[in-house]
């Protein structure tokens, strides 16, 4: 197996303010290996820690992923791809 898959989260956990209160946010980033090569087709999963709600997407051809309209809160994120070990953050 290749060296550990690194989740290079250029994370934009950006909340859109709604009259001073944010109710939804977008999480996005890029998945790459230790050498910086992006990983397309990786499975990225977020789990809202308070509720256990789960969403999963695949990275695009440039290794990018996006989770729009997430409720504001705490999340656990994991990444899986063939030939790499699963990573959690």
Order of alpha helices (4+ residues) and beta strands (2+ residues): beta-beta-beta-beta-beta-beta-beta-beta
